[in-house]
Amino acid sequence: MADTDLVGLVAALSRRAKRVASVCAGAFVLAEAGILDGRRAATHWELASQLAAAYPRVRVDGHPVFVRDGHVATSAGITAGIDLSLSLVEEDWGADVARDVARQLVVFMARPGGQAQFSARLAPREPRHPAVRRVMDRVTADPAGSHTLATLADSGGVSVRHLERLFRTEVGMAPGRYVESVRVEAAQTLLADGTGTVEEVAREAGFGSSESLRRVFQHTLGVSPTVYRARFRSTLGDRTG
């Protein structure tokens, strides 16, 4: 970012470019050039707090694989750049061409941009409070179980209010959001590896109905369960050995 000639060139090019994109720490260059001001942006999760502190006008989100905000796209770590690139190919040339490119690169079809950089179950890598660990274990062991705030607080041996404070401090999200994240991951696995209908997947993952599953998938991943399954099965089905 100290290379003013580079930053100036990036700023000038961005003004006449159809699209501007960055991978991983490249978001810092775009931020320094002012391209991300007022925009939502992604970067590698380890760098998200640094980017947010250095550039307060940028709405940093360290969770998604990549983020599109207008004509500007930013992605997480190196492999996330492949996901972003495949999404751009699909936008320009369609899903069939994007699948061909994915096969040529020997990768799966692009992960949706809203997909988390890593499993929700790994996010609080070392939760310090035993109540948090107990609740996490309960949810991941049975995503479809009854996980109301009251039952989670009871399993953790703390009050609802205290559990909410603990989760926000150690996990970075509310307990309900964590439950939803684990259920989304369970549904992703069932859709990619199983043969059940969307309705069956919804029940098994804890969403209750296919409509609830579709609503959460659309909000979280930006695609429907059916499209997600098609994407992740398209390259798997073409493998011959």
C-alpha positions as CSV (number, residue, x, y, z in Angstrom):
1,M,0.0,0.0,0.0
2,A,3.0,2.3,0.4
3,D,3.7,2.0,-3.4
4,T,1.8,5.2,-4.4
5,D,2.5,4.6,-8.1
6,L,0.8,1.2,-7.9
7,V,-2.1,2.4,-5.9
8,G,-2.6,5.3,-8.3
9,L,-2.5,3.0,-11.3
10,V,-5.1,0.7,-9.7
11,A,-7.4,3.7,-9.0
12,A,-7.1,5.0,-12.5
13,L,-7.7,1.6,-14.1
14,S,-10.7,1.0,-11.9
15,R,-12.4,4.1,-13.1
16,R,-12.7,2.6,-16.6
17,A,-12.9,-1.1,-15.8
18,K,-16.2,-3.0,-16.2
19,R,-15.3,-5.0,-13.1
20,V,-12.7,-4.8,-10.3
21,A,-11.7,-7.8,-8.2
22,S,-9.1,-8.7,-5.6
23,V,-8.0,-12.0,-4.0
24,C,-7.0,-12.3,-0.3
25,A,-4.8,-9.4,0.8
26,G,-5.4,-7.6,-2.5
27,A,-8.4,-6.0,-0.8
28,F,-5.9,-3.7,1.0
29,V,-4.7,-2.3,-2.3
30,L,-8.3,-1.6,-3.4
31,A,-9.0,-0.1,0.0
32,E,-6.0,2.2,-0.2
33,A,-7.1,3.3,-3.6
34,G,-10.5,4.3,-2.2
35,I,-12.3,1.7,-4.4
36,L,-13.9,0.0,-1.4
37,D,-15.1,3.1,0.4
38,G,-18.7,2.5,1.5
39,R,-18.7,-1.0,0.0
40,R,-19.0,-4.4,1.6
41,A,-15.7,-6.3,1.1
42,A,-14.2,-9.7,1.9
43,T,-10.6,-10.8,2.6
44,H,-8.9,-13.7,4.3
45,W,-10.5,-14.2,7.7
46,E,-7.1,-13.7,9.5
47,L,-6.8,-10.2,7.9
48,A,-10.4,-9.0,8.3
49,S,-9.8,-7.2,11.6
50,Q,-6.7,-5.5,10.2
51,L,-8.5,-4.3,7.1
52,A,-11.4,-3.0,9.1
53,A,-9.1,-1.1,11.5
54,A,-7.0,0.4,8.8
55,Y,-10.0,1.4,6.5
56,P,-13.0,2.2,8.6
57,R,-15.0,3.4,5.6
58,V,-15.0,-0.2,4.3
59,R,-17.7,-2.6,5.5
60,V,-15.5,-5.6,6.0
61,D,-16.9,-9.1,6.3
62,G,-14.4,-11.8,7.1
63,H,-16.9,-14.7,6.7
64,P,-17.9,-15.2,3.0
65,V,-15.8,-16.8,0.4
66,F,-16.3,-13.8,-1.8
67,V,-18.4,-10.6,-1.9
68,R,-19.8,-8.7,-4.9
69,D,-20.8,-5.1,-4.3
70,G,-21.7,-3.4,-7.5
71,H,-18.9,-3.8,-10.0
72,V,-16.3,-4.5,-7.3
73,A,-15.6,-8.1,-6.1
74,T,-13.3,-9.2,-3.3
75,S,-12.5,-12.7,-2.2
76,A,-10.9,-14.5,0.7
77,G,-7.8,-16.7,0.6
78,I,-6.1,-18.0,-2.6
79,T,-8.6,-20.8,-3.5
80,A,-11.5,-18.4,-3.0
81,G,-10.1,-16.4,-6.0
82,I,-10.9,-19.5,-8.1
83,D,-14.4,-19.5,-6.8
84,L,-14.8,-15.8,-7.6
85,S,-13.3,-16.3,-11.1
86,L,-15.6,-19.2,-11.9
87,S,-18.6,-17.1,-10.8
88,L,-17.4,-14.4,-13.3
89,V,-17.0,-16.9,-16.1
90,E,-20.5,-18.2,-15.3
91,E,-21.9,-14.7,-15.4
92,D,-20.3,-14.0,-18.8
93,W,-20.6,-17.3,-20.5
94,G,-23.1,-19.4,-18.6
95,A,-23.0,-22.4,-16.3
96,D,-22.0,-25.0,-18.9
97,V,-18.8,-23.1,-19.7
98,A,-18.0,-22.5,-16.1
99,R,-18.4,-26.2,-15.4
100,D,-16.0,-27.0,-18.2
101,V,-13.5,-24.5,-16.8
102,A,-13.9,-26.1,-13.3
103,R,-13.2,-29.6,-14.7
104,Q,-10.1,-28.2,-16.6
105,L,-8.8,-26.8,-13.3
106,V,-9.7,-30.0,-11.5
107,V,-11.8,-28.2,-9.0
108,F,-15.5,-28.4,-7.9
109,M,-17.9,-26.0,-9.4
110,A,-17.7,-22.6,-7.7
111,R,-18.7,-22.4,-4.1
112,P,-21.4,-19.7,-3.7
113,G,-20.0,-16.4,-2.6
114,G,-21.9,-16.4,0.7
115,Q,-20.5,-19.7,1.8
116,A,-18.4,-19.4,4.9
117,Q,-14.6,-19.6,4.7
118,F,-14.5,-22.4,7.2
119,S,-16.9,-24.6,9.1
120,A,-19.1,-22.9,11.8
121,R,-18.0,-25.7,14.0
122,L,-14.4,-24.6,13.7
123,A,-14.9,-20.9,14.0
124,P,-14.3,-20.7,17.8
125,R,-11.3,-22.9,17.5
126,E,-10.7,-23.0,21.3
127,P,-13.8,-21.8,23.2
128,R,-12.6,-20.9,26.7
129,H,-15.9,-21.2,28.5
130,P,-17.1,-24.8,29.2
131,A,-20.7,-23.7,28.7
132,V,-19.9,-22.7,25.1
133,R,-18.2,-26.0,24.4
134,R,-21.2,-28.0,25.8
135,V,-23.7,-26.1,23.7
136,M,-21.5,-26.4,20.6
137,D,-21.2,-30.2,21.1
138,R,-25.0,-30.5,21.6
139,V,-25.8,-28.7,18.4
140,T,-23.2,-30.3,16.2
141,A,-24.1,-33.8,17.5
142,D,-27.8,-33.3,16.5
143,P,-28.4,-30.3,14.1
144,A,-32.1,-31.2,13.8
145,G,-32.7,-31.3,17.5
146,S,-34.7,-28.8,19.5
147,H,-32.2,-26.0,20.1
148,T,-34.2,-23.1,21.5
149,L,-32.3,-20.5,23.5
150,A,-33.8,-21.9,26.7
151,T,-32.7,-25.5,26.0
152,L,-29.3,-24.4,24.9
153,A,-28.8,-22.3,28.1
154,D,-30.0,-25.2,30.2
155,S,-27.5,-27.6,28.6
156,G,-24.8,-25.0,29.2
157,G,-25.8,-24.5,32.8
158,V,-26.1,-20.7,32.4
159,S,-28.9,-18.2,31.9
160,V,-30.1,-17.2,28.4
161,R,-28.7,-13.7,28.7
162,H,-25.3,-15.0,29.8
163,L,-25.2,-17.6,27.0
164,E,-25.9,-14.9,24.5
165,R,-23.0,-12.8,25.9
166,L,-20.7,-15.8,25.9
167,F,-21.4,-16.7,22.3
168,R,-21.0,-13.2,21.0
169,T,-17.7,-12.9,22.8
170,E,-16.2,-16.3,21.9
171,V,-18.0,-17.3,18.7
172,G,-18.8,-13.9,17.2
173,M,-22.4,-14.6,16.6
174,A,-25.6,-15.2,18.6
175,P,-26.5,-18.8,19.6
176,G,-29.4,-18.9,17.2
177,R,-27.2,-17.9,14.3
178,Y,-24.7,-20.6,15.3
179,V,-27.4,-23.2,15.2
180,E,-28.5,-22.0,11.8
181,S,-24.9,-22.1,10.5
182,V,-24.5,-25.7,11.6
183,R,-27.8,-26.7,10.1
184,V,-26.8,-25.0,6.8
185,E,-23.6,-27.1,6.8
186,A,-25.6,-30.3,7.5
187,A,-27.9,-29.5,4.6
188,Q,-25.0,-28.7,2.3
189,T,-23.5,-32.1,3.0
190,L,-26.8,-33.9,2.5
191,L,-27.5,-32.1,-0.8
192,A,-24.0,-32.8,-2.1
193,D,-23.6,-36.4,-0.9
194,G,-27.2,-37.8,-0.5
195,T,-30.1,-38.6,-2.6
196,G,-33.0,-37.3,-0.5
197,T,-35.4,-34.7,-1.8
198,V,-35.1,-31.0,-0.7
199,E,-38.0,-31.6,1.7
200,E,-36.2,-34.6,3.3
201,V,-33.0,-32.7,3.5
202,A,-34.8,-29.8,5.2
203,R,-36.2,-32.1,7.9
204,E,-33.0,-34.0,8.5
205,A,-31.0,-30.8,8.8
206,G,-33.4,-29.2,11.2
207,F,-35.2,-26.7,9.1
208,G,-38.6,-28.3,9.2
209,S,-39.7,-27.4,5.7
210,S,-38.2,-27.0,2.3
211,E,-39.5,-23.4,2.2
212,S,-37.5,-22.6,5.4
213,L,-34.4,-24.3,3.9
214,R,-34.8,-22.3,0.6
215,R,-35.2,-19.0,2.4
216,V,-32.1,-19.6,4.6
217,F,-30.0,-20.8,1.6
218,Q,-31.0,-17.8,-0.5
219,H,-30.1,-15.4,2.3
220,T,-26.9,-17.1,3.4
221,L,-25.4,-18.6,0.1
222,G,-27.3,-16.6,-2.5
223,V,-28.5,-19.8,-4.2
224,S,-31.4,-22.2,-3.8
225,P,-30.8,-25.8,-2.4
226,T,-31.5,-27.2,-5.9
227,V,-28.9,-25.0,-7.6
228,Y,-26.4,-25.7,-4.8
229,R,-26.9,-29.5,-5.4
230,A,-26.5,-29.1,-9.1
231,R,-23.3,-27.1,-8.8
232,F,-21.6,-29.5,-6.4
233,R,-22.7,-32.6,-8.2
234,S,-22.0,-31.4,-11.8
235,T,-18.2,-32.1,-11.6
236,L,-18.5,-35.1,-9.3
237,G,-20.8,-36.9,-11.8
238,D,-18.3,-36.4,-14.6
239,R,-15.5,-38.2,-12.8
240,T,-14.5,-41.5,-14.3
241,G,-11.8,-42.8,-11.9
